[in-house]
Amino acid sequence: MVTEMTLDELKQVTIDYYVNLQRIKKANTDHNPELEYQLKIYKNKLSSLGIPSEEYEM
């Protein structure tokens, strides 16, 4: 059985993932290029969904 996410569910999952990446960044004291890349990707995803990422940055 295939179920699809609603737009609101997709937005919430994307926000949650971005916030989790922000927590990892805050806890991680080393420079991590992959983490920075993932943050950039999810920042763009939030933007494409009409969500300003600045509201979720630590």
PQR file of N, CA, C, O and H, with PARSE charges and radii, in Angstrom:
ATOM      1  N   MET A   1       0.832  -1.170   0.000 -0.4000 1.5000
ATOM      2  CA  MET A   1       0.000   0.000   0.000 -0.0000 2.0000
ATOM      3  C   MET A   1       0.882   1.240   0.000  0.5500 1.7000
ATOM      4  O   MET A   1       1.760   1.380   0.851 -0.5500 1.4000
ATOM      5  N   VAL A   2       0.656   2.124  -0.936 -0.4000 1.5000
ATOM      6  CA  VAL A   2       1.439   3.350  -1.050 -0.0000 2.0000
ATOM      7  C   VAL A   2       0.607   4.516  -0.530  0.5500 1.7000
ATOM      8  O   VAL A   2      -0.513   4.750  -0.983 -0.5500 1.4000
ATOM      9  H   VAL A   2      -0.058   2.010  -1.627  0.4000 1.0000
ATOM     10  N   THR A   3       1.176   5.241   0.426 -0.4000 1.5000
ATOM     11  CA  THR A   3       0.501   6.442   0.901 -0.0000 2.0000
ATOM     12  C   THR A   3       1.386   7.636   0.608  0.5500 1.7000
ATOM     13  O   THR A   3       2.610   7.556   0.713 -0.5500 1.4000
ATOM     14  H   THR A   3       2.087   5.051   0.793  0.4000 1.0000
ATOM     15  N   GLU A   4       0.772   8.725   0.245 -0.4000 1.5000
ATOM     16  CA  GLU A   4       1.525   9.931  -0.078 -0.0000 2.0000
ATOM     17  C   GLU A   4       1.400  10.931   1.058  0.5500 1.7000
ATOM     18  O   GLU A   4       0.384  10.990   1.750 -0.5500 1.4000
ATOM     19  H   GLU A   4      -0.222   8.790   0.159  0.4000 1.0000
ATOM     20  N   MET A   5       2.457  11.717   1.235 -0.4000 1.5000
ATOM     21  CA  MET A   5       2.443  12.767   2.236 -0.0000 2.0000
ATOM     22  C   MET A   5       1.674  13.970   1.718  0.5500 1.7000
ATOM     23  O   MET A   5       1.699  14.286   0.528 -0.5500 1.4000
ATOM     24  H   MET A   5       3.283  11.670   0.673  0.4000 1.0000
ATOM     25  N   THR A   6       1.003  14.621   2.627 -0.4000 1.5000
ATOM     26  CA  THR A   6       0.390  15.888   2.264 -0.0000 2.0000
ATOM     27  C   THR A   6       1.486  16.945   2.235  0.5500 1.7000
ATOM     28  O   THR A   6       2.594  16.706   2.717 -0.5500 1.4000
ATOM     29  H   THR A   6       0.983  14.364   3.594  0.4000 1.0000
ATOM     30  N   LEU A   7       1.188  18.097   1.679 -0.4000 1.5000
ATOM     31  CA  LEU A   7       2.171  19.180   1.638 -0.0000 2.0000
ATOM     32  C   LEU A   7       2.558  19.609   3.041  0.5500 1.7000
ATOM     33  O   LEU A   7       3.728  19.886   3.305 -0.5500 1.4000
ATOM     34  H   LEU A   7       0.289  18.291   1.288  0.4000 1.0000
ATOM     35  N   ASP A   8       1.592  19.668   3.941 -0.4000 1.5000
ATOM     36  CA  ASP A   8       1.897  20.044   5.326 -0.0000 2.0000
ATOM     37  C   ASP A   8       2.817  19.026   5.998  0.5500 1.7000
ATOM     38  O   ASP A   8       3.719  19.403   6.746 -0.5500 1.4000
ATOM     39  H   ASP A   8       0.641  19.443   3.727  0.4000 1.0000
ATOM     40  N   GLU A   9       2.594  17.749   5.735 -0.4000 1.5000
ATOM     41  CA  GLU A   9       3.470  16.718   6.294 -0.0000 2.0000
ATOM     42  C   GLU A   9       4.876  16.835   5.725  0.5500 1.7000
ATOM     43  O   GLU A   9       5.856  16.704   6.459 -0.5500 1.4000
ATOM     44  H   GLU A   9       1.861  17.443   5.127  0.4000 1.0000
ATOM     45  N   LEU A  10       4.982  17.080   4.428 -0.4000 1.5000
ATOM     46  CA  LEU A  10       6.291  17.250   3.792 -0.0000 2.0000
ATOM     47  C   LEU A  10       7.024  18.439   4.385  0.5500 1.7000
ATOM     48  O   LEU A  10       8.221  18.360   4.658 -0.5500 1.4000
ATOM     49  H   LEU A  10       4.186  17.186   3.831  0.4000 1.0000
ATOM     50  N   LYS A  11       6.315  19.536   4.585 -0.4000 1.5000
ATOM     51  CA  LYS A  11       6.928  20.728   5.188 -0.0000 2.0000
ATOM     52  C   LYS A  11       7.441  20.411   6.588  0.5500 1.7000
ATOM     53  O   LYS A  11       8.556  20.793   6.941 -0.5500 1.4000
ATOM     54  H   LYS A  11       5.343  19.601   4.363  0.4000 1.0000
ATOM     55  N   GLN A  12       6.633  19.716   7.387 -0.4000 1.5000
ATOM     56  CA  GLN A  12       7.035  19.412   8.761 -0.0000 2.0000
ATOM     57  C   GLN A  12       8.244  18.489   8.806  0.5500 1.7000
ATOM     58  O   GLN A  12       9.149  18.699   9.613 -0.5500 1.4000
ATOM     59  H   GLN A  12       5.727  19.406   7.100  0.4000 1.0000
ATOM     60  N   VAL A  13       8.273  17.484   7.962 -0.4000 1.5000
ATOM     61  CA  VAL A  13       9.421  16.567   7.909 -0.0000 2.0000
ATOM     62  C   VAL A  13      10.683  17.320   7.506  0.5500 1.7000
ATOM     63  O   VAL A  13      11.751  17.085   8.072 -0.5500 1.4000
ATOM     64  H   VAL A  13       7.538  17.313   7.306  0.4000 1.0000
ATOM     65  N   THR A  14      10.573  18.218   6.536 -0.4000 1.5000
ATOM     66  CA  THR A  14      11.722  18.992   6.074 -0.0000 2.0000
ATOM     67  C   THR A  14      12.213  19.938   7.161  0.5500 1.7000
ATOM     68  O   THR A  14      13.419  20.074   7.364 -0.5500 1.4000
ATOM     69  H   THR A  14       9.705  18.408   6.076  0.4000 1.0000
ATOM     70  N   ILE A  15      11.299  20.588   7.856 -0.4000 1.5000
ATOM     71  CA  ILE A  15      11.668  21.474   8.971 -0.0000 2.0000
ATOM     72  C   ILE A  15      12.375  20.664  10.049  0.5500 1.7000
ATOM     73  O   ILE A  15      13.430  21.067  10.538 -0.5500 1.4000
ATOM     74  H   ILE A  15      10.319  20.477   7.691  0.4000 1.0000
ATOM     75  N   ASP A  16      11.803  19.532  10.420 -0.4000 1.5000
ATOM     76  CA  ASP A  16      12.404  18.692  11.466 -0.0000 2.0000
ATOM     77  C   ASP A  16      13.820  18.259  11.098  0.5500 1.7000
ATOM     78  O   ASP A  16      14.717  18.290  11.940 -0.5500 1.4000
ATOM     79  H   ASP A  16      10.946  19.205  10.023  0.4000 1.0000
ATOM     80  N   TYR A  17      14.022  17.860   9.859 -0.4000 1.5000
ATOM     81  CA  TYR A  17      15.347  17.418   9.415 -0.0000 2.0000
ATOM     82  C   TYR A  17      16.334  18.581   9.477  0.5500 1.7000
ATOM     83  O   TYR A  17      17.466  18.415   9.930 -0.5500 1.4000
ATOM     84  H   TYR A  17      13.294  17.834   9.175  0.4000 1.0000
ATOM     85  N   TYR A  18      15.906  19.756   9.021 -0.4000 1.5000
ATOM     86  CA  TYR A  18      16.789  20.926   9.041 -0.0000 2.0000
ATOM     87  C   TYR A  18      17.158  21.293  10.473  0.5500 1.7000
ATOM     88  O   TYR A  18      18.315  21.604  10.756 -0.5500 1.4000
ATOM     89  H   TYR A  18      14.986  19.891   8.652  0.4000 1.0000
ATOM     90  N   VAL A  19      16.192  21.259  11.368 -0.4000 1.5000
ATOM     91  CA  VAL A  19      16.466  21.575  12.775 -0.0000 2.0000
ATOM     92  C   VAL A  19      17.435  20.555  13.374  0.5500 1.7000
ATOM     93  O   VAL A  19      18.321  20.925  14.145 -0.5500 1.4000
ATOM     94  H   VAL A  19      15.252  21.006  11.139  0.4000 1.0000
ATOM     95  N   ASN A  20      17.278  19.283  13.029 -0.4000 1.5000
ATOM     96  CA  ASN A  20      18.210  18.262  13.514 -0.0000 2.0000
ATOM     97  C   ASN A  20      19.624  18.518  13.007  0.5500 1.7000
ATOM     98  O   ASN A  20      20.588  18.355  13.756 -0.5500 1.4000
ATOM     99  H   ASN A  20      16.559  18.982  12.403  0.4000 1.0000
ATOM    100  N   LEU A  21      19.759  18.915  11.745 -0.4000 1.5000
ATOM    101  CA  LEU A  21      21.080  19.260  11.213 -0.0000 2.0000
ATOM    102  C   LEU A  21      21.665  20.452  11.959  0.5500 1.7000
ATOM    103  O   LEU A  21      22.865  20.487  12.230 -0.5500 1.4000
ATOM    104  H   LEU A  21      18.976  19.047  11.136  0.4000 1.0000
ATOM    105  N   GLN A  22      20.831  21.422  12.288 -0.4000 1.5000
ATOM    106  CA  GLN A  22      21.293  22.587  13.054 -0.0000 2.0000
ATOM    107  C   GLN A  22      21.814  22.162  14.428  0.5500 1.7000
ATOM    108  O   GLN A  22      22.827  22.678  14.898 -0.5500 1.4000
ATOM    109  H   GLN A  22      19.857  21.394  12.068  0.4000 1.0000
ATOM    110  N   ARG A  23      21.118  21.222  15.067 -0.4000 1.5000
ATOM    111  CA  ARG A  23      21.576  20.725  16.379 -0.0000 2.0000
ATOM    112  C   ARG A  23      22.929  20.031  16.262  0.5500 1.7000
ATOM    113  O   ARG A  23      23.803  20.216  17.109 -0.5500 1.4000
ATOM    114  H   ARG A  23      20.294  20.803  14.684  0.4000 1.0000
ATOM    115  N   ILE A  24      23.096  19.236  15.217 -0.4000 1.5000
ATOM    116  CA  ILE A  24      24.365  18.548  14.998 -0.0000 2.0000
ATOM    117  C   ILE A  24      25.467  19.571  14.788  0.5500 1.7000
ATOM    118  O   ILE A  24      26.558  19.430  15.340 -0.5500 1.4000
ATOM    119  H   ILE A  24      22.385  19.086  14.529  0.4000 1.0000
ATOM    120  N   LYS A  25      25.193  20.597  13.997 -0.4000 1.5000
ATOM    121  CA  LYS A  25      26.193  21.632  13.738 -0.0000 2.0000
ATOM    122  C   LYS A  25      26.597  22.322  15.032  0.5500 1.7000
ATOM    123  O   LYS A  25      27.780  22.571  15.262 -0.5500 1.4000
ATOM    124  H   LYS A  25      24.307  20.711  13.549  0.4000 1.0000
ATOM    125  N   LYS A  26      25.623  22.631  15.874 -0.4000 1.5000
ATOM    126  CA  LYS A  26      25.918  23.319  17.133 -0.0000 2.0000
ATOM    127  C   LYS A  26      26.757  22.442  18.058  0.5500 1.7000
ATOM    128  O   LYS A  26      27.647  22.942  18.747 -0.5500 1.4000
ATOM    129  H   LYS A  26      24.661  22.429  15.687  0.4000 1.0000
ATOM    130  N   ALA A  27      26.481  21.140  18.079 -0.4000 1.5000
ATOM    131  CA  ALA A  27      27.208  20.222  18.953 -0.0000 2.0000
ATOM    132  C   ALA A  27      28.584  19.864  18.405  0.5500 1.7000
ATOM    133  O   ALA A  27      29.477  19.493  19.167 -0.5500 1.4000
ATOM    134  H   ALA A  27      25.758  20.734  17.519  0.4000 1.0000
ATOM    135  N   ASN A  28      28.762  19.970  17.089 -0.4000 1.5000
ATOM    136  CA  ASN A  28      30.000  19.578  16.438 -0.0000 2.0000
ATOM    137  C   ASN A  28      30.946  20.770  16.377  0.5500 1.7000
ATOM    138  O   ASN A  28      30.614  21.793  15.780 -0.5500 1.4000
ATOM    139  H   ASN A  28      28.037  20.271  16.470  0.4000 1.0000
ATOM    140  N   THR A  29      32.109  20.649  16.982 -0.4000 1.5000
ATOM    141  CA  THR A  29      33.069  21.755  16.990 -0.0000 2.0000
ATOM    142  C   THR A  29      34.038  21.709  15.811  0.5500 1.7000
ATOM    143  O   THR A  29      34.734  22.689  15.545 -0.5500 1.4000
ATOM    144  H   THR A  29      32.379  19.817  17.467  0.4000 1.0000
ATOM    145  N   ASP A  30      34.089  20.587  15.107 -0.4000 1.5000
ATOM    146  CA  ASP A  30      34.980  20.467  13.951 -0.0000 2.0000
ATOM    147  C   ASP A  30      34.274  20.954  12.690  0.5500 1.7000
ATOM    148  O   ASP A  30      33.046  20.950  12.610 -0.5500 1.4000
ATOM    149  H   ASP A  30      33.524  19.791  15.323  0.4000 1.0000
ATOM    150  N   HIS A  31      35.070  21.374  11.707 -0.4000 1.5000
ATOM    151  CA  HIS A  31      34.508  21.749  10.405 -0.0000 2.0000
ATOM    152  C   HIS A  31      34.103  20.478   9.683  0.5500 1.7000
ATOM    153  O   HIS A  31      34.896  19.546   9.546 -0.5500 1.4000
ATOM    154  H   HIS A  31      36.068  21.377  11.772  0.4000 1.0000
ATOM    155  N   ASN A  32      32.862  20.449   9.223 -0.4000 1.5000
ATOM    156  CA  ASN A  32      32.338  19.256   8.571 -0.0000 2.0000
ATOM    157  C   ASN A  32      31.723  19.660   7.236  0.5500 1.7000
ATOM    158  O   ASN A  32      30.585  20.127   7.202 -0.5500 1.4000
ATOM    159  H   ASN A  32      32.218  21.206   9.333  0.4000 1.0000
ATOM    160  N   PRO A  33      32.456  19.491   6.131 -0.5600 1.5000
ATOM    161  CA  PRO A  33      31.947  19.909   4.823  0.2800 2.0000
ATOM    162  C   PRO A  33      30.646  19.213   4.425  0.5500 1.7000
ATOM    163  O   PRO A  33      29.789  19.837   3.800 -0.5500 1.4000
ATOM    164  N   GLU A  34      30.481  17.949   4.767 -0.4000 1.5000
ATOM    165  CA  GLU A  34      29.244  17.233   4.423 -0.0000 2.0000
ATOM    166  C   GLU A  34      28.054  17.823   5.164  0.5500 1.7000
ATOM    167  O   GLU A  34      26.979  17.984   4.586 -0.5500 1.4000
ATOM    168  H   GLU A  34      31.178  17.442   5.274  0.4000 1.0000
ATOM    169  N   LEU A  35      28.236  18.142   6.426 -0.4000 1.5000
ATOM    170  CA  LEU A  35      27.166  18.761   7.207 -0.0000 2.0000
ATOM    171  C   LEU A  35      26.781  20.114   6.606  0.5500 1.7000
ATOM    172  O   LEU A  35      25.597  20.427   6.482 -0.5500 1.4000
ATOM    173  H   LEU A  35      29.109  18.011   6.896  0.4000 1.0000
ATOM    174  N   GLU A  36      27.771  20.906   6.238 -0.4000 1.5000
ATOM    175  CA  GLU A  36      27.503  22.206   5.614 -0.0000 2.0000
ATOM    176  C   GLU A  36      26.743  22.039   4.299  0.5500 1.7000
ATOM    177  O   GLU A  36      25.844  22.822   3.995 -0.5500 1.4000
ATOM    178  H   GLU A  36      28.733  20.652   6.339  0.4000 1.0000
ATOM    179  N   TYR A  37      27.101  21.029   3.530 -0.4000 1.5000
ATOM    180  CA  TYR A  37      26.430  20.753   2.261 -0.0000 2.0000
ATOM    181  C   TYR A  37      24.970  20.348   2.498  0.5500 1.7000
ATOM    182  O   TYR A  37      24.068  20.825   1.809 -0.5500 1.4000
ATOM    183  H   TYR A  37      27.832  20.392   3.777  0.4000 1.0000
ATOM    184  N   GLN A  38      24.748  19.470   3.470 -0.4000 1.5000
ATOM    185  CA  GLN A  38      23.387  19.041   3.801 -0.0000 2.0000
ATOM    186  C   GLN A  38      22.531  20.214   4.288  0.5500 1.7000
ATOM    187  O   GLN A  38      21.354  20.316   3.942 -0.5500 1.4000
ATOM    188  H   GLN A  38      25.481  19.083   4.029  0.4000 1.0000
ATOM    189  N   LEU A  39      23.124  21.091   5.087 -0.4000 1.5000
ATOM    190  CA  LEU A  39      22.399  22.279   5.543 -0.0000 2.0000
ATOM    191  C   LEU A  39      21.998  23.155   4.365  0.5500 1.7000
ATOM    192  O   LEU A  39      20.885  23.678   4.322 -0.5500 1.4000
ATOM    193  H   LEU A  39      24.080  21.009   5.369  0.4000 1.0000
ATOM    194  N   LYS A  40      22.906  23.312   3.412 -0.4000 1.5000
ATOM    195  CA  LYS A  40      22.614  24.120   2.226 -0.0000 2.0000
ATOM    196  C   LYS A  40      21.469  23.501   1.417  0.5500 1.7000
ATOM    197  O   LYS A  40      20.577  24.210   0.950 -0.5500 1.4000
ATOM    198  H   LYS A  40      23.810  22.887   3.447  0.4000 1.0000
ATOM    199  N   ILE A  41      21.501  22.188   1.258 -0.4000 1.5000
ATOM    200  CA  ILE A  41      20.445  21.495   0.514 -0.0000 2.0000
ATOM    201  C   ILE A  41      19.091  21.687   1.189  0.5500 1.7000
ATOM    202  O   ILE A  41      18.105  22.022   0.533 -0.5500 1.4000
ATOM    203  H   ILE A  41      22.225  21.612   1.637  0.4000 1.0000
ATOM    204  N   TYR A  42      19.049  21.475   2.490 -0.4000 1.5000
ATOM    205  CA  TYR A  42      17.773  21.586   3.190 -0.0000 2.0000
ATOM    206  C   TYR A  42      17.306  23.030   3.309  0.5500 1.7000
ATOM    207  O   TYR A  42      16.103  23.285   3.376 -0.5500 1.4000
ATOM    208  H   TYR A  42      19.850  21.203   3.023  0.4000 1.0000
ATOM    209  N   LYS A  43      18.225  23.967   3.336 -0.4000 1.5000
ATOM    210  CA  LYS A  43      17.847  25.381   3.315 -0.0000 2.0000
ATOM    211  C   LYS A  43      17.153  25.698   1.987  0.5500 1.7000
ATOM    212  O   LYS A  43      16.156  26.419   1.962 -0.5500 1.4000
ATOM    213  H   LYS A  43      19.202  23.760   3.282  0.4000 1.0000
ATOM    214  N   ASN A  44      17.674  25.167   0.903 -0.4000 1.5000
ATOM    215  CA  ASN A  44      17.049  25.358  -0.407 -0.0000 2.0000
ATOM    216  C   ASN A  44      15.702  24.646  -0.492  0.5500 1.7000
ATOM    217  O   ASN A  44      14.764  25.177  -1.087 -0.5500 1.4000
ATOM    218  H   ASN A  44      18.484  24.582   0.924  0.4000 1.0000
ATOM    219  N   LYS A  45      15.590  23.450   0.095 -0.4000 1.5000
ATOM    220  CA  LYS A  45      14.313  22.748   0.102 -0.0000 2.0000
ATOM    221  C   LYS A  45      13.252  23.545   0.861  0.5500 1.7000
ATOM    222  O   LYS A  45      12.112  23.662   0.411 -0.5500 1.4000
ATOM    223  H   LYS A  45      16.352  23.018   0.578  0.4000 1.0000
ATOM    224  N   LEU A  46      13.639  24.090   2.014 -0.4000 1.5000
ATOM    225  CA  LEU A  46      12.699  24.912   2.768 -0.0000 2.0000
ATOM    226  C   LEU A  46      12.258  26.115   1.944  0.5500 1.7000
ATOM    227  O   LEU A  46      11.077  26.460   1.908 -0.5500 1.4000
ATOM    228  H   LEU A  46      14.565  23.995   2.379  0.4000 1.0000
ATOM    229  N   SER A  47      13.210  26.738   1.295 -0.4000 1.5000
ATOM    230  CA  SER A  47      12.897  27.897   0.458 -0.0000 2.0000
ATOM    231  C   SER A  47      11.922  27.526  -0.653  0.5500 1.7000
ATOM    232  O   SER A  47      10.987  28.275  -0.937 -0.5500 1.4000
ATOM    233  H   SER A  47      14.169  26.457   1.324  0.4000 1.0000
ATOM    234  N   SER A  48      12.134  26.379  -1.278 -0.4000 1.5000
ATOM    235  CA  SER A  48      11.249  25.960  -2.368 -0.0000 2.0000
ATOM    236  C   SER A  48       9.836  25.650  -1.863  0.5500 1.7000
ATOM    237  O   SER A  48       8.876  25.689  -2.633 -0.5500 1.4000
ATOM    238  H   SER A  48      12.893  25.770  -1.048  0.4000 1.0000
ATOM    239  N   LEU A  49       9.712  25.340  -0.563 -0.4000 1.5000
ATOM    240  CA  LEU A  49       8.406  25.100   0.034 -0.0000 2.0000
ATOM    241  C   LEU A  49       7.789  26.381   0.605  0.5500 1.7000
ATOM    242  O   LEU A  49       6.700  26.356   1.177 -0.5500 1.4000
ATOM    243  H   LEU A  49      10.492  25.308   0.063  0.4000 1.0000
ATOM    244  N   GLY A  50       8.510  27.509   0.438 -0.4000 1.5000
ATOM    245  CA  GLY A  50       8.004  28.790   0.921 -0.0000 2.0000
ATOM    246  C   GLY A  50       8.218  29.021   2.406  0.5500 1.7000
ATOM    247  O   GLY A  50       7.515  29.820   3.024 -0.5500 1.4000
ATOM    248  H   GLY A  50       9.395  27.529  -0.027  0.4000 1.0000
ATOM    249  N   ILE A  51       9.200  28.312   2.986 -0.4000 1.5000
ATOM    250  CA  ILE A  51       9.472  28.415   4.421 -0.0000 2.0000
ATOM    251  C   ILE A  51      10.818  29.118   4.608  0.5500 1.7000
ATOM    252  O   ILE A  51      11.835  28.631   4.115 -0.5500 1.4000
ATOM    253  H   ILE A  51       9.771  27.662   2.484  0.4000 1.0000
ATOM    254  N   PRO A  52      10.843  30.262   5.315 -0.5600 1.5000
ATOM    255  CA  PRO A  52      12.120  30.939   5.560  0.2800 2.0000
ATOM    256  C   PRO A  52      12.958  30.154   6.586  0.5500 1.7000
ATOM    257  O   PRO A  52      12.527  29.952   7.721 -0.5500 1.4000
ATOM    258  N   SER A  53      14.129  29.726   6.183 -0.4000 1.5000
ATOM    259  CA  SER A  53      14.968  28.897   7.056 -0.0000 2.0000
ATOM    260  C   SER A  53      15.528  29.686   8.253  0.5500 1.7000
ATOM    261  O   SER A  53      15.906  29.100   9.267 -0.5500 1.4000
ATOM    262  H   SER A  53      14.479  29.890   5.261  0.4000 1.0000
ATOM    263  N   GLU A  54      15.573  30.995   8.124 -0.4000 1.5000
ATOM    264  CA  GLU A  54      16.126  31.818   9.201 -0.0000 2.0000
ATOM    265  C   GLU A  54      15.371  31.625  10.513  0.5500 1.7000
ATOM    266  O   GLU A  54      15.944  31.787  11.591 -0.5500 1.4000
ATOM    267  H   GLU A  54      15.266  31.471   7.300  0.4000 1.0000
ATOM    268  N   GLU A  55      14.087  31.279  10.427 -0.4000 1.5000
ATOM    269  CA  GLU A  55      13.288  31.074  11.626 -0.0000 2.0000
ATOM    270  C   GLU A  55      13.730  29.846  12.411  0.5500 1.7000
ATOM    271  O   GLU A  55      13.393  29.709  13.587 -0.5500 1.4000
ATOM    272  H   GLU A  55      13.622  31.147   9.552  0.4000 1.0000
ATOM    273  N   TYR A  56      14.477  28.956  11.775 -0.4000 1.5000
ATOM    274  CA  TYR A  56      14.850  27.697  12.398 -0.0000 2.0000
ATOM    275  C   TYR A  56      16.340  27.575  12.661  0.5500 1.7000
ATOM    276  O   TYR A  56      16.808  26.510  13.064 -0.5500 1.4000
ATOM    277  H   TYR A  56      14.750  29.068  10.820  0.4000 1.0000
ATOM    278  N   GLU A  57      17.094  28.641  12.442 -0.4000 1.5000
ATOM    279  CA  GLU A  57      18.538  28.592  12.661 -0.0000 2.0000
ATOM    280  C   GLU A  57      18.843  28.868  14.127  0.5500 1.7000
ATOM    281  O   GLU A  57      18.186  29.680  14.779 -0.5500 1.4000
ATOM    282  H   GLU A  57      16.714  29.506  12.115  0.4000 1.0000
ATOM    283  N   MET A  58      19.847  28.177  14.619 -0.4000 1.5000
ATOM    284  CA  MET A  58      20.247  28.332  16.026 -0.0000 2.0000
ATOM    285  C   MET A  58      21.269  29.422  16.147  0.5500 1.7000
ATOM    286  O   MET A  58      21.736  29.710  17.249 -0.5500 1.4000
ATOM    287  H   MET A  58      20.381  27.518  14.090  0.4000 1.0000
TER
END
